[in-house]
Amino acid sequence: MVIKTAEFVKSSGKWQECPEPNIPEYAFIGRSNVGKSSLINAMMNHKDLAKTSGTPGKTQLINHFLVNESWYLTDLPGYGYAKVSKVQRKDFEKLITNYILNRRNLVNLFVLVDSRHSPQKIDLEFIQWCGESGVPFSIVFTKADKLKPNVVIKNVEDYKAELHKTWEDLPELYVTSAEKKEGGDHILDFIEKTNDFLKNNSVSFDE
């Protein structure tokens, strides 16, 4: 997919405030500081489309971007950020779950995990929740440039082995590096093929 246009639309504090759900939507989520904003910027060829920060928990709203005037890319707040109050954490969780479960044009959720770490309980629990809730999702490994290729491969295989303990079939897996702009093209190919399928089958998101 060639990115011709990518523009910020709005930030929403509630899922009901999001733009009209009339075109396909793809959301990105992960633990705070997983490199979500950097990956989005690399994919969109736009260095500051999504706000990056060295401070985890920077994204606290649902941020919508219109891509090629035909689909939404959504940047969701990170989950599991410990340095906010319990009340704020609960608010984030409510915002995220309500959006995911109620946004009828959400085609796929990209769950980002840091390729440098062994499977983390909070990521596995979130992935399990997606499965139990019937949410279509893919897993995106980030920051692959921080490790030697053979270590990345081992870590991904370890993750797959952990998931196979409870999953018979695994979702799509992507290995990415925002720094080297690697892997994002495969995600965009998936989005393009999915959009073509939806269009060719006249899928409508109207209630």
C-alpha positions as CSV (number, residue, x, y, z in Angstrom):
1,M,0.0,0.0,0.0
2,V,1.2,3.5,-0.9
3,I,0.4,6.1,1.7
4,K,-0.7,9.1,-0.1
5,T,-2.4,11.0,2.7
6,A,-2.5,10.5,6.5
7,E,-4.1,13.2,8.6
8,F,-5.1,13.5,12.2
9,V,-8.9,13.6,12.6
10,K,-9.7,13.9,16.3
11,S,-9.0,12.7,19.9
12,S,-11.8,11.2,21.8
13,G,-12.3,10.6,25.6
14,K,-15.2,8.2,25.0
15,W,-15.8,5.7,22.3
16,Q,-19.1,7.4,21.6
17,E,-17.2,10.5,20.6
18,C,-15.2,8.8,17.8
19,P,-15.8,9.7,14.2
20,E,-18.7,8.1,12.3
21,P,-18.0,4.4,12.0
22,N,-18.6,4.3,8.2
23,I,-15.2,3.2,6.9
24,P,-12.8,0.3,7.9
25,E,-10.8,1.0,11.1
26,Y,-7.6,-0.6,12.3
27,A,-6.5,0.0,15.9
28,F,-3.0,-0.2,17.5
29,I,-2.6,-1.0,21.1
30,G,0.2,-2.2,23.5
31,R,1.8,-1.7,26.8
32,S,3.1,1.8,27.4
33,N,6.5,2.5,25.9
34,V,6.2,-0.5,23.4
35,G,7.0,1.8,20.5
36,K,3.5,2.2,19.2
37,S,3.7,5.9,18.1
38,S,7.1,5.3,16.5
39,L,5.7,2.4,14.5
40,I,2.7,4.3,13.3
41,N,4.9,7.2,12.2
42,A,7.2,4.9,10.3
43,M,4.3,3.2,8.6
44,M,2.7,6.5,7.6
45,N,6.1,8.0,6.5
46,H,5.4,10.9,8.9
47,K,7.8,11.6,11.7
48,D,5.4,13.2,14.0
49,L,1.9,12.1,13.0
50,A,1.4,10.2,16.3
51,K,3.0,11.8,19.3
52,T,6.0,10.0,20.6
53,S,7.4,10.5,24.1
54,G,10.0,9.0,26.4
55,T,7.4,9.2,29.1
56,P,5.1,6.1,29.1
57,G,1.4,6.7,29.2
58,K,1.5,9.7,26.9
59,T,-1.5,8.6,24.8
60,Q,-4.5,8.9,27.0
61,L,-7.2,9.4,24.4
62,I,-8.5,7.5,21.4
63,N,-6.7,9.2,18.4
64,H,-8.1,8.8,14.9
65,F,-6.1,9.3,11.7
66,L,-7.6,9.2,8.2
67,V,-5.4,7.3,5.8
68,N,-5.7,7.7,2.0
69,E,-9.2,9.1,2.7
70,S,-10.5,5.5,2.9
71,W,-9.7,4.0,6.3
72,Y,-9.0,4.9,9.9
73,L,-5.9,4.2,11.8
74,T,-6.6,4.4,15.5
75,D,-3.9,5.0,18.2
76,L,-5.2,3.6,21.5
77,P,-3.9,4.4,25.0
78,G,-1.3,2.0,26.3
79,Y,-2.4,-0.5,28.9
80,G,-0.7,-1.5,32.2
81,Y,1.0,1.8,32.9
82,A,1.8,1.6,36.6
83,K,2.7,5.2,37.3
84,V,-0.8,6.6,37.1
85,S,-3.3,6.3,39.8
86,K,-5.6,3.3,40.1
87,V,-8.5,5.4,39.2
88,Q,-6.8,6.6,36.0
89,R,-5.8,3.1,35.2
90,K,-9.4,1.9,35.6
91,D,-10.5,4.8,33.4
92,F,-8.0,3.8,30.7
93,E,-9.1,0.2,30.9
94,K,-12.8,1.2,30.6
95,L,-12.1,3.5,27.6
96,I,-10.1,0.8,25.8
97,T,-12.5,-2.1,26.4
98,N,-15.6,-0.1,25.6
99,Y,-14.0,1.1,22.3
100,I,-12.9,-2.4,21.3
101,L,-16.2,-4.1,22.1
102,N,-18.5,-1.4,20.7
103,R,-16.8,0.1,17.7
104,R,-18.6,-1.7,14.9
105,N,-16.2,-0.7,12.1
106,L,-13.2,-2.0,13.9
107,V,-11.8,-4.6,11.4
108,N,-8.6,-5.6,13.3
109,L,-6.7,-4.8,16.4
110,F,-2.9,-4.9,16.2
111,V,-1.5,-5.8,19.6
112,L,2.1,-4.6,20.0
113,V,4.6,-6.5,22.2
114,D,8.3,-5.7,22.7
115,S,10.4,-8.3,20.9
116,R,13.2,-7.8,23.5
117,H,11.3,-9.4,26.4
118,S,10.0,-12.9,27.2
119,P,6.2,-13.2,27.2
120,Q,4.8,-10.8,29.7
121,K,1.8,-11.7,31.8
122,I,-0.1,-8.5,31.0
123,D,0.3,-9.0,27.3
124,L,-0.8,-12.7,27.5
125,E,-3.8,-11.7,29.6
126,F,-4.8,-9.0,27.1
127,I,-4.4,-11.4,24.1
128,Q,-6.5,-14.0,26.0
129,W,-9.2,-11.4,26.6
130,C,-9.2,-10.6,22.9
131,G,-9.8,-14.2,22.1
132,E,-12.5,-14.7,24.6
133,S,-14.2,-11.5,23.5
134,G,-14.2,-12.5,19.8
135,V,-12.0,-9.6,18.8
136,P,-10.1,-10.0,15.5
137,F,-6.5,-9.2,16.2
138,S,-2.9,-9.6,15.1
139,I,0.3,-9.6,17.2
140,V,3.1,-7.1,16.2
141,F,6.6,-7.5,17.7
142,T,8.3,-4.1,17.9
143,K,11.9,-2.9,18.3
144,A,13.4,-5.8,16.4
145,D,16.4,-3.6,15.5
146,K,17.5,-3.6,19.2
147,L,18.4,-7.3,19.0
148,K,20.5,-9.6,16.7
149,P,18.2,-11.3,14.2
150,N,18.7,-14.8,15.7
151,V,17.7,-13.5,19.1
152,V,14.5,-11.9,17.6
153,I,13.6,-15.2,16.0
154,K,14.2,-17.1,19.3
155,N,12.0,-14.6,21.2
156,V,9.2,-14.9,18.7
157,E,9.3,-18.7,18.8
158,D,9.3,-18.5,22.6
159,Y,6.2,-16.3,22.4
160,K,4.5,-18.7,19.9
161,A,5.3,-21.6,22.2
162,E,3.7,-19.8,25.2
163,L,0.6,-18.9,23.2
164,H,0.2,-22.5,21.9
165,K,-0.4,-23.6,25.5
166,T,-3.9,-22.1,25.2
167,W,-4.3,-21.4,21.5
168,E,-4.7,-24.0,18.8
169,D,-4.3,-21.5,15.9
170,L,-2.3,-18.4,16.3
171,P,-3.3,-15.0,14.7
172,E,-1.1,-13.2,12.2
173,L,2.3,-12.3,13.6
174,Y,4.5,-9.4,12.4
175,V,8.0,-8.5,13.3
176,T,8.8,-4.8,13.0
177,S,11.4,-2.1,13.5
178,A,10.3,1.5,13.4
179,E,13.9,2.6,13.4
180,K,14.7,0.7,10.2
181,K,11.2,0.9,8.8
182,E,10.9,-2.8,8.6
183,G,7.7,-4.9,8.9
184,G,5.3,-2.1,8.6
185,D,4.8,-2.8,4.9
186,H,3.5,-6.3,5.7
187,I,0.9,-4.8,8.0
188,L,-0.1,-2.3,5.3
189,D,-0.4,-5.1,2.8
190,F,-2.7,-6.9,5.2
191,I,-4.8,-3.8,5.6
192,E,-5.0,-3.2,1.8
193,K,-6.1,-6.8,1.1
194,T,-8.7,-6.7,3.8
195,N,-10.0,-3.4,2.5
196,D,-10.2,-4.8,-1.0
197,F,-12.1,-7.8,0.4
198,L,-14.6,-5.6,2.3
199,K,-15.1,-3.4,-0.8
200,N,-15.5,-6.4,-3.2
201,N,-18.1,-8.0,-0.9
202,S,-19.9,-4.7,-0.3
203,V,-19.5,-4.9,3.4
204,S,-21.3,-2.1,5.2
205,F,-20.8,-0.9,8.8
206,D,-24.2,0.7,9.1
207,E,-26.3,-0.8,11.8
